[in-house]
Amino acid sequence: MTPDSHTRMEVAAEIGRWAVTDYDFESLLAQMAEAICEHLHVEFSSFLQLMPDGNVVFQAGAGWKEGIIGRATIEMGSETAAGYVIRTLTPLAISDLRSDDRFVVSPLLHEHGVVSTLTVPLLGQDRPLGVLGAHSCQPRLFTSEETAWLQVIASFLSARIERSRLSQGESNEKMLRAEQMMAIGQVAAGVAHELRNPLTSIKGLIQVNLRELVARGLPADDLAIIEHEIRRMEMTLQTFLDFARPPQPDRRRQEIGPIVGRVLALVGGRSRKQHVELKFQQHEPTAQAEIDADQIQQLLLNLVLNALDAMPQGGALEVELSPPRDGHLEVYVRDTGHGIAPQILPKVFETFVSSKETGVGLGLPLSRRIAEEHGGALTAYNLPLEGACFLLRLPVAPSERPDHTADCR
């Protein structure tokens, strides 16, 4: 181990201790920013925090011109290095920005004469929290050990941010939401049953008269429209019933990839009509979970249809199955639409909340409940500049234990 590596390990341990205690957060950020510059031998460091609404805040750093931190507008589109790290959740090292044509150089980096850069993601429990960066005015290769060290620092910072968020009462919010869901479910079931029976009778009469008119060669357009609207109302009522009394899950150990494939096949025709490009990335095609395939398919279909609704004029829809993290499989559903409206985002999973004129506001609450009943989670956040991302996390199925009974004599 080199002297630099040994010193970095000691510094990382110290930052880790500060992160898990009540050490002042602003002081932690300042110490971290200075440590990155000193121990990676760079002129600049940066912590760009991705807020749930997709805005990016230059939260901390060292070496920058006065007035930059806390006030600079940071662009993190997918064509930038930081945007790439946010979308892929993988570290990125660029030895010379002048000769690397993969990404657009940030105006801020260009203004400060940055030539080489190392960027790593901050991974939260249910969404990316931002990126941590080390930047130099000289061309240089960042080693794998340096990358791993910066990722460790980012992990400590993520843990501190997550701990602060949890201490602000998220557990109480979950309990309140569960009580609200139970009450609304009871009301929904009652209303759906009261309306379903008369609708069934009306539909039966309409269908009888529709067949008679068609047999006699008379116009039946009006009755056909009425029948179509009744079917649409029945689908809405079924959503209420599914929300109020979800079916018993039939969970089996299986792969997620084929389920995603079926969902994308179902929406293939619509995506082509809307000129929306479908992308599916599998980084861990054989990873399995104990799931009810029909329920998870319903959940993913809800997310994909919502994404298509957000791109009526075309765009790109990406589903990414990432390697397991913290014992969970992760499925990202990203679009290039207009994003979730700021006034909707904090309550996007609440019942009867919808930005669509014809939306009922039960699809996403039902999807989140399916995820939570599987021991997982479903969260949403806006991406920088454009689009939204929904993240589904499901527990990885435990490894099959070898059967040693045949060896026992």
N, C-alpha and C positions, 0 to 999 in steps of 0.2 A: 504494500500500500504506500502511495506517495505521500509526502508531507501535506500537500494540498488536499488530498482525499481525506486524510485523517482529520485535518482541521475542519473540513466541510462537514464531516460526520458529527463533530462536536458542536458546530454551529446549528446544524439541523436538530440535534437533540435539545439544545437550548430553546430554539424557536418552538419546538414541539411542546416543551414544558410551559412556555408562555401561552400557547394556544389552548391548552386544556385547563388553564387556571383563569382567574378573574383579572388577569393582566389587561390593562387598558388597551382597547382595540386599536385606537389611533396610534398609540406607541408601538404596538405589535406591528402594524403596517409599516411604520417608519423604520423600525429595526430590520424588518424583513427586506425592505427595498434597499437599504444600505448594504446588508449582508450579501445580497445577490450581486451587486456591483463589485464589492470587495473580493468575494471568493470565486466568482466566475471571471474576474478580470475584464469587466466590461464598463463602458461609460454610463449606460442607462439601464434602468429596470422599470417595469410597469406592471400594475395590476388593473386590468380592465374588467369591471364587474358588469355582467349581463343581468339586467333587471327582468322580472317576469313579463313586462310589457314589451320587451325587445329593445328598449333603450340601453345604451352602453355608457357607463360612467367611468371616467379615468379616476379611480379611487385612490391610488397611491403610486409612488415611483420615486426615482432618484436620478439626478443628472439633468433634468429637463429645464428649459427656460422658465423663469418666474411667471406664474399665472396660468401655467398649463394644467397642472393637477387640479382636479375638481371642476374645471371650467372648459376644458377642451372638448370639442365635438369629435367623437371617434367613429369612423366608418368601419363597419365590420361585415361588409357584404361578402358573399361566397367567393368573390374573386380576390379577396385579400387573404394574407397568410393567417391573420387572427380569425377571420370568418371561417376559413377552412378548418382550423383547429376546433372551433365551436361546433361545426357540423359533424366532423368525423370523430371528435373526442380523442384525438391522437396527437402526440407531440410532433413538432415540426422544427427542423433546423435548416437554415439557409446560410451557406457560407459566403455568398456574394450576391446581394440583391441586384447588382448592376447587370449580371449575366444570367440571372434566373428569370425566365419569361413566363413562369407558371402563374404568378400572382401580380396584382397591381400593388405598387409600393404606396403605403399610406403617406399622405402629405406631411403628417407629423414626423415620420421617420426620415422622409426626404429633406425636410427643413433642417433637421438636426444632423444630417450627414451620416445616418446609419447605413452601414454596408452589410453587416451580418447580424442574424437574429435567431434566437431560440425561443419558442413559444410552447407552453404546455397548458392543458385544460384544467380548470377547477371543476371537479365532479361532485355535484350535490347528490343527495339521496334520490331526488326525483327529477332533476333537471341540471343542465350545466350552469355553473355560477359565474363563469367568465374565463379569462386567460391570464397567465403569469408569464412575463417576458423578460429576457436578457438581451441587450442590444449593444453592438460595438461599431465604432467608426472604421474598424480595420477588418479586412477579410480574414476569417478564421473558421476552422472546423471545430464544432462542439462535439466532445466525446460522448459516448453512451453513458459514462459515469456522471458527467456533468448534467446530461439530460435527466438521468434518474434522480440526481440530487435535487434539481429544480422541481421535478414532479413530486418529490417527498415534501418539499416546502409548500407546494400548492395543495397537497393533501391535508397538511396541518391547517392551512388557512381555510380550506373547505370545511373541515371539522369545526373550527371556531364559528364560522358563519352559520352552519347548520345548528349548532348548539344554541346560538343566540336566537335563531328563529323558533326553535322548539320552546325556549323559555318564555316566549311571548304568548303562550296560551293556545297552541295548535291542538293540544289534546282536548281542551274544553270545547273547541270548535267542532271537533270530530263527534263528541258526545251529543252536542246540540244538533248537528246535522243528522245523526242517527235517529234522534227523537222526531225531528221534522219529517224525515223520510217515512217513518212508521205511521205517523198521523196522516200524511198525505196519501200513503198507500191505502189506508183504510177508506178514505174518502173516494179515492180513484176507483177502488173495487166496487163500491156501492153505486157510484154514478154510472160506471160502465155496464153493470148488470141491469140497471133501470132502463138504460137506453138500448141495450142490445136486443132485447126481446121484441119491442115494437119495430125496430129496424128490420129484424128478420122477417116479420109479417109483411111489412111494406115491400121489402125486396121480393118476397114470394109472389105477391100480387102483381108487381111490375113485370116480373119475368113471364108470368102467365099471359098477361096482355101483350107483352112484347112478342112472344111466339105467335100469338093469334094474328097480330098485325102483319108480321113478316109472312105468315102463311097466306094471308089474303092480298099480299102485294101492296099494302098501304104504308105510308111513311111512318117510321118508328124512331126518328132521330131524337125527339124530345124524351121518349121513354128510355132510350139508350143512354142519354146524358144523365138522367135521374139514376139509372142503375149504376153507372160509373161512380157517381157521387156517393151513393149509398155504400158501395164497396170501399171507397176511400174513407168514409166515416167508420166503417167496420175495422179497417186497419188501424185507425187512430184509437178506437176503443180497445183493440187487442194490445196496443202499446200500453194503455192504462192497466190492463189486466196483467200483462207481463211484469209491469213495474210493481203492482200490488202483490202479486203472488208468483214469483219466479219459479219455474219448474225445478224439481229436484235434480241437481247436477249428476251426471254420469261421468265421473272423472277416471281417466285412464292415462297411463304413462305413454306419451307420444311426442313427436316432433312438432314444432311450431311452423316450420317452413312450408309444409304442404298446405296448411290452413291459410297462410298468407297467399300462396299461389291460387287457391280456390277463390279467395276474395277478389284478387286482381282479375281473375278470369271472368267473374260475375260483372265487373264494372268495365270490362274491356271495350264493349260496344259504346257505352256512354262516353268513355274517355276519348275514343277516336272522334266521335261527333263534336266534342268540345275542344279538340286539338290539345288534349292534355297528355303529356308523355308519362308513362308509367315506368318506374324503376324499382327493382327489388334487389337489395344487396344482402347476401347471407355470408356473414363472417364465421358463423358456427352452425352449419347446416344440420349437424346430428344432435345438437343439444335438445334435451327432452324436459318436459314438465308434466306434473299430474294435473290434467285439465279436462274439462268437458268441451270437446271439440266444437259442438254446436254453439255453446255460449260464447266461447272465444271468437268463433267466426262471426257471430252477431256483433260482438264488441268491435272487432276490426272493421267489419263492414260499415258500422255506424261512423267510425272515424274516417274511413276512405270516402264515403258518400258526403260527409261534411266538407272534406277537403275539395271534392269536386264542385260542391255548391259554391265554394269560395273562389273558384276559377272559371266563371262562365265564358270568359274570352280566351281560355287556353292557359297553359303553363306546364308545370312539372309536379308530379306526385311521387314521392320517394318513400318506400318502406324499407327500413334497415333492421336486420336481425343481428344484434351485436353479441360478442362473446359474453359469457356470464360475468357479472361483477357483484361482489358481496353476496354470492349465493343466489343471484337472480338473473334470469334471462331478461334482455331488454329489447323491446320492439319500438322503433321510432317511426312515426308517420309524419312526414314533412310535406308542406305544400309551398307554392310560390304565390299564394293569393294575397289578399289585403291584410291578413292577420286578424287576430281577435280584437274587437273594439275595446279600448281602454276601460269603458264603463261596464263591459260584459266580462272581461277577463277575471276579475276577483271572484265572480260568482258563476263562472261558466258551468260548474257542475251542480249548481242548485236547481231544484225542480222548477219547471215552468219559466225558465230563463232561456230566451232564444233571440237571436238577431234576425231570424227569418220571418217574413210576413206570415207564412203558413206553418211555422214551427210550433210544436206542442211544448217543447222544452223538457222532454223526458228521456230522449236518447242518450245524452251524455251522463245524466245521473244514473241511469240503468247500466251504462257501460262501466262507470266507476264502481258500482256495487258488484258487478260480475267480477271485476279485477280484485276487489277487496275480499270477496267470498272465496277466491282462489288463494288468499294469503298474499296478494300482490298489491299494486297501486297503479292508478292512472292519473297523470298530471298533464298540464298544458302550459305552454309559454310561447311568446312571440319570438321569432328569429330576427336578428338585426336586419334592418332595411325592409325586408319583405317576408311574408309567409308566417305560418304558425307551425308548431311541433307538438304532437301528443306523444307522451312516453308511457308505454305499458311495461311494468315490471312484474314478472312471475317467478316464484321460487323454482329453482332447478330441482328436478326429480333426484332424490338421493341415489347414489351409485348402487347398482345391484350388488348385493352381497353374494359371494360365491357359496355354493351349497357344499358344506363339508360333511354332510351326514353319511355319505357313502364311504368316507374314510374311517368312520367310527365302527369298530368291530366289537 
